């Protein structure tokens, strides 16, 4: 069985997790991922992409391809707004 932590510490960790999920950008990580796939705006796109590929878990190459698609979508939206 796992190690128990006090309730107040668990609440603080949950609060930090929620704060980190407010940005679509992921914090620095050793894998080089740039997008936070747990963000409410990104998650549905990520799930749809996985479904389209017929995968439950993406390889690094697939994940980077997904991120490239999303960044292109973001750039397209920015350019449409500036017109």
trRosetta pair geometry for C-beta under 8 A, 3 or more apart (Angstrom, degrees):
i j d omega theta_ij theta_ji phi_ij phi_ji
5 9 4.9 -99 161 84 113 125
5 10 5.5 139 93 -57 110 89
5 13 7.9 40 109 -4 156 140
6 9 4.8 87 65 9 86 105
6 10 7.0 -152 97 -7 44 88
7 10 5.5 -57 -150 36 34 114
7 11 6.4 36 154 -21 67 103
8 11 5.6 -49 -149 33 33 114
8 12 6.5 35 152 -19 63 104
9 12 5.6 -52 -149 36 34 113
9 13 6.4 34 152 -19 65 104
10 13 5.8 -54 -148 36 31 110
10 14 6.4 32 153 -19 64 105
11 14 5.7 -56 -149 36 31 111
11 15 6.4 34 152 -22 65 105
12 15 5.6 -52 -149 33 32 114
12 16 6.5 32 152 -18 64 104
13 16 5.7 -52 -149 36 34 111
13 17 6.4 37 151 -22 65 104
14 17 5.5 -52 -149 34 33 114
14 18 6.5 34 153 -19 65 103
15 18 5.8 -54 -151 35 31 111
15 19 6.5 31 152 -19 64 105
16 19 5.7 -54 -148 35 33 112
16 20 6.4 32 154 -19 66 106
17 20 5.8 -57 -150 36 31 111
17 21 6.5 23 154 -17 64 111
18 21 5.8 -63 -149 38 31 108
18 22 7.4 50 151 -43 61 91
19 22 6.1 -37 -165 -3 38 116
20 23 7.4 -62 -178 30 43 96
20 27 6.4 -48 -153 -26 113 122
20 36 7.6 -180 146 -125 80 143
21 36 6.3 175 -131 162 58 140
21 38 5.2 -72 -126 106 115 110
21 39 5.9 177 -175 -89 76 62
22 39 7.7 66 -175 -120 8 99
23 36 6.2 107 94 1 71 143
23 39 7.1 -89 99 -91 32 133
24 35 6.2 -30 158 -144 80 83
24 36 5.8 -160 -171 41 28 97
24 39 4.8 -139 -109 75 58 174
24 41 6.1 -50 -94 68 115 117
24 42 5.5 136 -145 -44 92 121
25 34 6.2 -46 -144 169 82 72
25 35 6.6 -69 -116 -110 40 42
25 36 6.2 39 91 -14 14 99
26 29 6.0 -39 141 -5 124 121
26 33 5.2 18 46 110 161 95
26 34 6.0 164 34 166 100 16
26 35 5.8 40 -19 93 101 14
26 36 4.5 153 -77 -69 68 67
26 37 7.8 5 -71 -6 118 67
27 36 8.0 53 -6 -81 63 108
29 32 7.1 -103 82 -14 80 19
29 33 5.7 -7 60 43 129 91
31 60 6.9 -145 -168 -119 106 108
32 64 7.8 6 104 -92 111 110
33 37 7.9 -52 175 -21 140 103
33 63 6.4 -51 -105 150 108 129
33 64 8.0 -125 -104 -81 66 67
33 67 6.9 -170 -151 -67 71 147
34 67 5.5 110 48 -163 101 139
34 71 7.6 24 91 -65 142 122
35 39 7.7 -99 176 20 83 124
35 42 5.7 172 170 -141 116 150
35 66 7.8 -110 47 115 143 98
35 67 5.1 -171 1 -116 118 97
35 70 6.0 43 -81 79 156 155
36 39 4.5 86 95 -29 105 105
36 42 6.3 140 84 37 63 153
37 42 5.6 -123 -127 124 37 121
37 43 6.3 96 167 -94 62 62
37 46 4.7 84 -150 -89 103 165
38 42 7.6 24 47 72 22 113
38 43 6.3 27 -146 -75 23 111
39 42 4.3 63 65 19 100 109
39 43 6.4 -167 75 -26 45 86
40 43 6.1 -38 -128 20 26 117
40 44 8.0 24 175 -12 52 96
41 44 7.7 -62 -170 28 26 98
41 45 7.6 12 146 -3 57 115
42 45 5.7 -70 -161 44 43 111
42 46 5.8 43 149 -25 78 111
42 70 7.0 25 -128 -133 96 152
43 46 5.5 -57 -144 36 30 114
43 47 6.3 29 159 -18 67 105
44 47 5.7 -53 -145 37 32 111
44 48 6.3 33 156 -19 65 106
45 48 5.8 -55 -147 37 30 111
45 49 6.3 32 153 -21 64 106
45 66 7.9 138 132 -172 97 104
45 70 6.5 106 129 -95 150 109
46 49 5.7 -54 -148 34 29 112
46 50 6.5 29 154 -17 64 105
46 66 6.5 64 -118 178 71 145
47 50 5.7 -53 -148 37 32 111
47 51 6.3 33 153 -20 64 108
48 51 5.6 -55 -147 38 31 113
48 52 6.3 36 152 -24 65 104
49 52 5.6 -51 -148 32 30 114
49 53 6.6 20 155 -8 63 107
49 58 7.8 8 116 -80 110 137
49 66 5.0 96 152 -117 165 113
49 69 7.4 160 -105 59 134 149
50 53 6.0 -65 -152 44 30 105
50 55 5.2 -103 -158 76 77 82
50 56 6.8 62 177 -124 125 17
50 57 8.0 21 -136 -64 124 11
50 58 6.3 -106 -100 -54 93 100
51 54 7.3 32 -175 -76 33 36
53 58 7.4 76 66 -104 158 90
53 62 6.5 57 -123 -148 170 134
55 58 5.8 98 116 -84 143 58
55 62 6.8 12 43 167 168 170
58 62 3.9 -134 -165 95 99 120
58 63 4.6 131 113 -59 129 79
58 66 6.7 -37 -143 -13 167 136
59 62 4.7 95 49 8 75 102
59 63 7.0 -138 93 -6 38 87
60 63 5.6 -56 -146 37 31 112
60 64 6.3 28 157 -17 66 106
61 64 6.0 -55 -147 37 28 108
61 65 6.4 31 152 -20 62 107
62 65 5.5 -54 -149 35 32 114
62 66 6.4 38 151 -22 65 103
63 66 5.6 -50 -152 33 33 115
63 67 6.5 31 151 -17 64 104
64 67 5.6 -51 -147 37 35 112
64 68 6.4 42 151 -24 65 102
65 68 5.6 -50 -149 32 33 115
65 69 6.7 36 151 -20 63 102
66 69 5.8 -55 -155 33 32 112
66 70 6.5 27 152 -16 65 106
67 70 5.6 -55 -147 38 35 110
67 71 6.2 34 155 -18 68 106
68 71 5.9 -55 -146 38 29 110
68 72 6.5 32 153 -20 63 105
69 72 5.8 -56 -153 35 30 112
69 73 6.6 32 149 -20 64 104
70 73 5.5 -51 -151 33 35 114
70 74 6.5 37 150 -21 66 102
71 74 5.5 -48 -147 34 36 114
71 75 6.4 37 153 -18 65 104
72 75 5.7 -53 -147 38 32 111
72 76 6.3 36 152 -23 65 105
73 76 5.7 -53 -148 34 31 113
73 77 6.5 31 153 -19 64 104
74 77 5.8 -55 -151 35 31 111
74 78 6.5 31 151 -19 64 106
75 78 5.6 -53 -148 35 33 113
75 79 6.4 28 156 -16 66 106
76 79 6.0 -58 -149 38 30 107
76 80 6.4 30 153 -20 64 107
77 80 5.7 -56 -148 36 31 112
77 81 6.5 31 155 -20 64 106
78 81 5.9 -57 -152 34 31 111
78 82 6.5 25 155 -19 65 109
79 82 5.8 -56 -146 35 34 111
79 83 7.1 46 154 -34 61 98
80 83 6.0 -46 -160 13 35 116
